[in-house]
Amino acid sequence: MKILLDTHIFLWFISGDSRLPADIREAIRDLDNSVYLSVVSIWEAIIKYQLGKLPLPESPEIYLTKQRDLHQITSLAIDESSVAQLAQLPPLHRDPFDRMLICQALQNGLSIATVDAEIRAYSVSVM
């Protein structure tokens, strides 16, 4: 399975948060799965950190990359084809970061690991 982590899922995973559903935790740990973290999630986390809404043990550009590498999660860049998906995406969700994650999942054939009910309204594979 090819899995794209929603930002909150990645943060819950690296912090051992009990809100992370067990099936998602196991899917991330399963070495047979390809797990991705979008640079969109790093961008979102850095903004939240700067606004004082996301405490981290060290600066986000260092900590988040270190954690991604530690857990063997692949970085997913933003490309023009994914951005172009926005033109066809209905405005069901107002969060621009989540909208971009949906586009990347659609463009790259990924399932999104999330607990966000609004993402489930789109025709994208969700776990």
C-alpha positions as CSV (number, residue, x, y, z in Angstrom):
1,M,0.0,0.0,0.0
2,K,1.2,3.6,-0.7
3,I,0.2,5.9,2.1
4,L,0.3,9.7,2.4
5,L,0.3,10.8,6.0
6,D,-1.9,13.8,6.9
7,T,0.0,16.2,9.0
8,H,-1.7,15.4,12.3
9,I,-1.2,11.7,11.7
10,F,2.6,12.2,11.3
11,L,2.7,14.4,14.4
12,W,0.7,11.8,16.4
13,F,2.9,9.0,15.2
14,I,6.3,10.6,16.1
15,S,5.0,11.7,19.5
16,G,3.3,8.4,20.4
17,D,0.0,10.2,20.8
18,S,-2.9,7.9,21.9
19,R,-5.3,9.5,19.4
20,L,-3.5,7.7,16.5
21,P,-5.7,4.8,15.5
22,A,-3.9,1.5,15.9
23,D,-4.6,0.4,12.3
24,I,-2.9,3.5,11.0
25,R,0.1,3.1,13.4
26,E,0.6,-0.5,12.2
27,A,0.3,0.5,8.5
28,I,3.0,3.1,9.0
29,R,5.2,0.5,10.7
30,D,4.6,-2.2,8.1
31,L,7.7,-2.3,5.9
32,D,5.7,-3.7,3.0
33,N,4.0,-0.3,2.7
34,S,5.5,2.8,1.1
35,V,4.8,5.7,3.5
36,Y,5.1,9.4,2.4
37,L,5.1,12.8,4.1
38,S,4.4,15.7,1.9
39,V,6.5,18.9,2.1
40,V,3.1,20.5,2.5
41,S,2.9,18.9,5.9
42,I,6.3,20.3,6.9
43,W,5.2,23.7,5.6
44,E,2.0,23.5,7.7
45,A,3.9,22.4,10.8
46,I,6.5,25.2,10.5
47,I,3.7,27.8,10.3
48,K,1.9,26.3,13.3
49,Y,5.2,26.2,15.3
50,Q,5.9,29.9,14.4
51,L,2.4,30.8,15.6
52,G,3.0,29.1,18.9
53,K,0.3,26.4,18.2
54,L,2.8,23.4,17.8
55,P,5.4,22.9,20.5
56,L,8.3,20.8,19.4
57,P,11.6,19.7,21.2
58,E,13.7,21.6,18.6
59,S,13.2,23.8,15.5
60,P,10.7,22.2,13.1
61,E,12.9,22.2,10.0
62,I,15.4,20.0,11.9
63,Y,13.1,17.9,14.1
64,L,10.5,17.0,11.5
65,T,13.0,15.9,8.9
66,K,15.0,14.0,11.5
67,Q,11.8,12.2,12.6
68,R,10.8,11.5,9.0
69,D,14.2,9.9,8.3
70,L,14.2,8.0,11.6
71,H,10.9,6.3,10.7
72,Q,11.9,5.7,7.1
73,I,9.1,7.9,5.7
74,T,9.7,9.2,2.2
75,S,9.5,12.9,1.4
76,L,6.9,13.8,-1.2
77,A,7.7,17.0,-3.2
78,I,5.0,19.3,-4.6
79,D,4.9,19.1,-8.4
80,E,3.1,21.0,-11.1
81,S,0.8,18.1,-11.9
82,S,-0.4,17.9,-8.3
83,V,-1.0,21.6,-8.1
84,A,-3.0,21.4,-11.4
85,Q,-5.4,18.9,-9.7
86,L,-6.7,21.9,-7.7
87,A,-8.6,23.1,-10.7
88,Q,-10.8,20.0,-10.7
89,L,-11.1,19.7,-6.9
90,P,-14.5,20.8,-5.6
91,P,-14.4,23.3,-2.7
92,L,-15.6,20.8,0.0
93,H,-12.7,21.5,2.4
94,R,-11.4,25.0,3.2
95,D,-8.0,24.0,4.5
96,P,-5.5,24.7,1.8
97,F,-2.9,22.3,3.2
98,D,-5.4,19.4,3.2
99,R,-6.6,20.3,-0.3
100,M,-3.0,20.0,-1.6
101,L,-2.6,16.7,0.2
102,I,-5.7,15.4,-1.5
103,C,-4.3,16.6,-4.9
104,Q,-1.1,14.8,-4.3
105,A,-2.9,11.6,-3.3
106,L,-5.0,11.7,-6.4
107,Q,-2.0,12.5,-8.7
108,N,0.2,9.8,-7.2
109,G,-2.3,7.0,-6.5
110,L,-1.9,7.3,-2.7
111,S,-4.2,6.5,0.2
112,I,-4.4,9.3,2.8
113,A,-4.0,8.3,6.4
114,T,-6.2,10.8,8.3
115,V,-9.0,11.1,10.8
116,D,-10.3,14.3,9.1
117,A,-13.9,13.6,8.1
118,E,-13.9,16.4,5.5
119,I,-11.2,14.7,3.5
120,R,-13.4,11.6,3.3
121,A,-15.9,13.7,1.3
122,Y,-13.5,13.7,-1.7
123,S,-13.1,10.8,-4.1
124,V,-9.7,9.9,-2.7
125,S,-8.6,6.7,-1.1
126,V,-8.6,7.2,2.7
127,M,-7.5,4.9,5.5
